[in-house]
Amino acid sequence: MRQERHFLDNGQGVPVISYVRGERDGRPWAHKIEVLGPRPTETVAAKMRGWYVTASEEFGAELMTRGARLIRHAHVISCDLSGAAALPSAPAPEGFRFVPCDRAPEEVLPAWRNAFPPGHPDHSPHTDEEVLRDEVAPLLRGELIGPVLPCSSLAVDMTDRVVAGVVVNDWDGLPWIANAFRHPSGTPRGLGLTLLRHVIRQAVADGLDVLTAVVSHANPARHIWKRIGFRTGETSMTVLL
């Protein structure tokens, strides 16, 4: 189902942008912006104070010259699955298993949080309770982006503790990797990459044509995604006005 679009006019009835409205950290969020009229950044800066806005790199940079604060500079990346069936099998390393993404949010939270420590470009400054309530739980319930797809997978160790995961959601018909994470303690290097390959093979088996994700500009994992066939598309900025 196509998401409802909202419109912002210039005060004289002339539409300037259309956008999809959401919520982020308790604030209104405008994303999937389409420019319709003249002087869009001026109008957005004047009329959307207190909003998060995700737009093109150029649009975001212009909003920053008008006082917006950069929250995330990111790249949309995608993997064409038409040739992915030829990928080698991706068994879990010894001592680990890949399982469906069906664990309780509380079981997933520790690995999720430790994957993005302070200083990481995707670190959340919120408390564990807030991240569980506002990010992990609604994402896994399919409420934040869309239903969790069957190719989503977790890695667990010999004690059945969740140590890594790749969560793929149906975002308005697009298979979207909403989060990929690995606990840095007690897990071997390469586990995250092997898990990603496993998810790709699962997605192919499920008949998916593409997987899409977003990765922060400053995240060194960008280069890992490239190694397994993800290519950079559009670049966006999320700013707070």
VOGU-3710 file (C-alpha; in Angstrom, 3 decimals, decimal comma):
1> mrqerhfldn> 0,000/0,000/0,000  1,343/3,426/-0,967  2,088/5,608/2,030  -0,016/8,736/2,398  1,738/11,882/1,238  1,363/15,259/2,917  1,949/18,655/1,356  3,629/21,842/2,571  2,752/25,096/0,825  4,496/28,457/0,777
11> gqgvpvisyv> 1,744/30,250/2,662  0,066/31,352/-0,546  -1,445/28,003/-1,434  1,377/26,904/-3,719  2,650/23,376/-2,817  6,397/23,393/-2,256  7,093/19,799/-1,161  5,255/16,563/-0,569  6,476/14,112/2,061  5,641/11,054/4,126
21> rgerdgrpwa> 5,101/11,886/7,769  6,462/9,744/10,567  7,793/10,110/14,087  11,355/9,986/15,363  12,383/10,356/19,004  8,971/11,811/19,780  9,222/14,515/17,107  7,471/14,739/13,732  9,575/13,424/10,866  9,289/14,294/7,165
31> hkievlgprp> 10,888/11,842/4,749  10,581/10,660/1,135  10,492/14,345/0,194  9,538/15,395/-3,344  10,145/18,991/-4,392  7,119/20,537/-6,086  7,675/24,280/-6,059  10,201/27,100/-5,680  12,376/27,851/-2,620  11,633/24,563/-0,837
41> tetvaakmrg> 14,425/24,698/1,754  13,456/28,213/2,778  9,864/27,127/3,322  10,805/23,932/5,174  13,238/25,800/7,441  10,570/28,360/8,295  7,581/26,049/8,761  9,019/22,810/10,155  10,928/23,994/13,205  11,322/21,099/15,639
51> wyvtaseefg> 10,945/18,472/12,883  13,336/15,816/11,695  13,730/16,006/7,928  15,346/13,360/5,727  16,125/14,561/2,231  18,791/14,527/-0,463  22,354/15,459/0,422  21,966/18,822/-1,332  18,635/19,580/0,353  20,008/18,636/3,776
61> aelmtrgarl> 23,157/20,702/3,316  21,064/23,728/2,382  18,904/23,248/5,495  22,087/23,179/7,574  23,033/26,612/6,249  19,676/27,721/7,658  20,424/26,405/11,133  19,490/22,710/10,959  21,626/20,223/12,899  22,954/17,139/11,145
71> irhahviscd> 21,708/13,892/12,694  22,775/11,353/10,093  24,578/11,434/6,754  23,821/8,126/5,062  23,850/6,179/1,825  21,092/3,952/0,503  22,659/0,724/-0,737  21,042/-2,172/-2,564  21,917/-5,664/-3,712  20,470/-7,109/-6,918
81> lsgaaalpsa> 19,681/-10,711/-6,007  19,498/-11,981/-9,574  23,050/-13,324/-9,364  23,112/-14,025/-5,642  22,084/-17,664/-6,018  25,668/-18,348/-7,097  27,026/-17,220/-3,742  28,755/-19,979/-1,760  26,876/-21,430/1,183  27,261/-19,471/4,389
91> papegfrfvp> 27,287/-21,829/7,391  27,695/-20,333/10,832  31,185/-20,494/12,374  31,887/-23,325/14,796  30,136/-22,715/18,090  27,379/-20,589/16,576  24,036/-21,168/14,849  21,887/-19,089/12,524  18,231/-19,087/13,570  15,055/-17,272/12,508
101> cdrapeevlp> 14,496/-13,781/13,868  11,810/-14,839/16,326  13,369/-14,082/19,699  11,902/-11,673/22,224  13,130/-8,061/21,940  14,716/-8,368/25,383  16,937/-11,180/24,085  18,027/-9,121/21,085  18,721/-5,870/22,955  22,174/-6,659/24,485
111> awrnafppgh> 23,823/-7,502/21,147  22,049/-4,582/19,445  23,263/-2,081/22,044  26,837/-3,375/22,236  27,157/-3,296/18,453  26,862/0,508/18,527  28,886/1,779/21,506  29,551/5,451/22,247  31,601/6,899/19,429  29,997/4,708/16,784
121> pdhsphtdee> 28,160/6,790/14,139  24,949/4,830/14,836  25,139/4,963/18,635  21,901/5,931/20,325  22,215/8,259/23,333  18,981/6,920/24,829  18,717/4,461/27,723  18,383/0,717/27,222  14,755/0,940/28,271  14,060/3,664/25,702
131> vlrdevapll> 15,841/1,819/22,897  13,942/-1,377/23,736  10,599/0,416/23,873  11,010/2,786/20,931  13,305/0,907/18,522  13,903/-2,784/19,096  10,458/-3,958/20,195  8,380/-2,050/17,601  10,820/-2,995/14,823  10,593/-6,699/15,662
141> rgeligpvlp> 6,799/-6,468/15,969  6,622/-4,976/12,482  5,248/-1,676/13,744  8,162/0,662/13,029  8,775/0,004/9,331  6,688/-2,983/8,300  6,412/-6,745/8,789  9,593/-8,670/9,531  10,408/-10,858/6,504  11,260/-14,580/6,888
151> csslavdmtd> 14,829/-14,118/5,576  15,656/-12,143/8,748  18,098/-14,135/10,867  19,921/-14,108/14,181  23,210/-15,682/15,249  23,269/-17,412/18,640  26,154/-18,961/20,546  26,361/-22,305/22,333  24,410/-20,908/25,281  21,627/-19,789/22,904
161> rvvagvvvnd> 22,502/-16,130/23,511  21,752/-13,763/20,621  25,065/-12,303/19,441  24,207/-10,872/16,008  21,289/-10,254/13,713  20,059/-8,975/10,381  16,477/-7,705/10,469  14,728/-7,309/7,120  11,353/-5,567/6,987  8,802/-5,031/4,245
171> wdglpwiana> 8,830/-1,243/3,880  5,978/-0,325/1,572  6,779/-3,308/-0,664  10,569/-2,904/-0,494  12,659/-5,520/1,371  14,618/-3,254/3,713  17,460/-4,284/6,030  16,462/-2,177/9,000  19,369/-3,237/11,190  22,454/-5,421/11,048
181> frhpsgtprg> 24,365/-5,809/14,306  27,016/-7,943/16,024  28,094/-8,037/19,645  31,853/-7,285/19,516  32,661/-9,415/22,555  32,995/-13,174/22,215  32,218/-13,285/18,501  34,701/-14,050/15,726  35,605/-11,580/13,022  33,616/-12,267/9,910
191> lgltllrhvi> 30,507/-13,463/11,739  28,503/-10,432/10,616  29,586/-10,848/6,996  28,744/-14,563/7,020  25,339/-13,810/8,536  24,663/-11,236/5,815  25,523/-13,820/3,163  23,183/-16,279/4,870  20,364/-13,712/4,802  21,005/-13,011/1,108
201> rqavadgldv> 20,698/-16,707/0,302  17,510/-16,913/2,344  16,106/-13,896/0,504  16,853/-15,558/-2,851  15,118/-18,737/-1,679  12,105/-16,628/-0,686  11,913/-15,175/-4,194  13,051/-11,647/-3,372  14,658/-9,618/-6,166  16,551/-7,029/-4,148
211> ltavvshanp> 17,668/-6,116/-0,641  18,062/-2,488/0,338  19,617/-0,851/3,385  20,999/2,439/4,610  24,487/2,830/6,033  25,972/5,852/7,757  28,642/7,748/5,833  31,125/7,408/8,714  30,472/3,694/9,288  33,488/1,603/8,195
221> arhiwkrigf> 31,100/-1,316/7,544  30,171/0,408/4,272  33,121/-1,366/2,665  31,983/-4,775/3,939  28,596/-4,338/2,290  30,321/-3,563/-1,009  32,259/-6,817/-0,817  29,049/-8,850/-0,990  27,424/-6,992/-3,851  25,717/-3,929/-2,360
231> rtgetsmtvl> 25,996/-0,811/-4,491  25,516/2,782/-3,390  22,459/4,620/-4,663  21,167/7,901/-3,311  22,762/9,759/-0,411  20,600/11,427/2,199  20,886/13,661/5,207  18,637/13,617/8,247  18,625/16,941/10,065  16,814/18,440/13,024
241> l> 15,351/21,866/12,395
//
